[in-house]
Amino acid sequence: CVGCVWGWGVIVKEQTKGLMTFVIKNLKPMNIVEGGGFREFIHIAVLEYIVPCRITMIRQIDQMAIVETENLKLILKDIPNVHLTVGFWTSVANNSYLGVTCHILDNWKLLNRILEAVKVLELHTLENITNNLKSVIRNWKI
C-alpha cells in the first residue's frame, strides 16, 4: 500500500512511534490512519510525513508490544514483590474476560501494568479463576 515504506530515518520513525502511541493511549481504531480527514490534517501539520497504512501500523504495534513485554519481563525478574489484581467482566456480546494487572515498586515509584486480558470460556469458579491466574503467572515468570 502507499506509505508503507519503512526506514525514512530517525525523525520519521519517531513520528510513526508517536502516531502509534496516540492510537494506543487514546484507544483509537487502527483505521483512523486511513481516514481522509486524518491524512489531510497530518499532511498540513507535517508536510513531508507519509502516514503508514493500517496494516503497517498493526505490524509495528505488534512489534512494539513484543519489545514492551520483554522489557517488562526483565523488570519483573528483579522485583522481589509483585502484587496482582484480577478482574472478570462480561462484554456486551456476552464474552467473559479475565484481566490481570501487576503493581510494583521500582525505585520507590509505583508502576501498574496490565499483564493480560484474556477471553475465558469456562465458568467463573474459584478453580477456573485460579487456573487462569496461574497460567498468567507462569507466562510472565512471576
N, C-alpha and C positions, 0 to 999 in steps of 0.2 A: 504494500500500500504506500501511498505518497507520504513522505515524512517519517518513514520507518528506518532511515539510516541512523546508525548509532556511531558515535566516535567523532563528533564535531569539535571536540575539545572540552577542556575543563569547564568553561562557562556554560556551555550548552548542557553538559551532564549535570551541573548544579541546578540549572533551570528546570530540567526534567525531574530531578530529585525533588525540587521544591514543588513542582506540579503533582508529583506522586504523594508527597506529604499533605498537600491541600486536599486531594481526593480522599486519602485515608482518614485524616483527622476530622474532616467535615462530612464523612460518610456519604460522599457523592458517588453516583453511579459511574461506572467506567465510560459509558457512552457520552459523558459530558464533553470529552475531548473531541468528539465527532460533531458536536453541535455547531452550526454556522455562526451563531451569535458569539459563542465562546471563542471560536477561532478568529473571528473578526476582532474581538477585544484584544486577544493576545497579539495579533498582528499589529494593532495600533500601539499597544503597550511596549512590545519588544519586537521591533520591525524584523530583525534578522532571524528570530526564533521560529522554527517549524514545529508545531505541536505534533507529538507522536500519535499514531493511531491507537485505538482501544486495545488491539492485540499486543502491540509493543508495550503499552502501559501495564497490561496484565502480566506479561512476561517479566518486566522489570520489577514490578511489585512482588511477584513470586520470588525473584532473586533476592530482593531486599528482605523479605520475610525469612528466607533461609539464613541470611547473614545475621539478622537480628536474633533469630532463635539460637544460633550457635553462640553469639555474644552473650546472651542471657544465660545459656547453659554454663559458660565459663565463669560468669559472675556467681551463679548459684553453687558452683562446685566449691568455692572458697567461703561460703557463708555457713556458719555453724547452725543457725536457727532460721528456718524458713517457715513462715506462717501461711496457711492456706485458708481461703474461704471458698465455699461451694454453694452454688445456686442452681436450682432447677426451674425451668419455666417452660411454658407451652405456647407455641406460636399460634397465630390466627388460623393457620392451616392445620392446627391440632398436632403438630410435631413437637416432641419433647426434646429439650436440650439441657445439657449439663455444662455449666461454666465454672472454671477453676481459676482463681486469681491468687497469686503469691504476693506476700508482703514481707519485705526485708529491710533491715537497716544496713546501709552501706556507708561507712564513714559518718555515722550519725545522721544520714539522710534517708528518709523513708522512701522506698521505691515500691510501687504497686504495678504489677504486670499481669495481664491476662495470659495464662498459660495455654488454655484450650477452651473452646466452646464446641462441644461435640453433640451430634444427634444421638439420642438414646432411644432404642427401640423397645426395651423391656420396661416393666412396671417400676415405679419409684419405691421399691422396697429397700430396707436397710442393706440387705445383701447385695443388691444390684448397685446401689449408690457406692458402697464400699468397694466393690469390684471395679467400678469405673474410676473411682478416685485412685485406687492402687495402680491402675493402668496409667493414669496421668503421672503419678509419682515415678513409676518405672521409666516412662518415656523421657521424663525430664531429669532422671537420675538424682532425685532429691533424697 
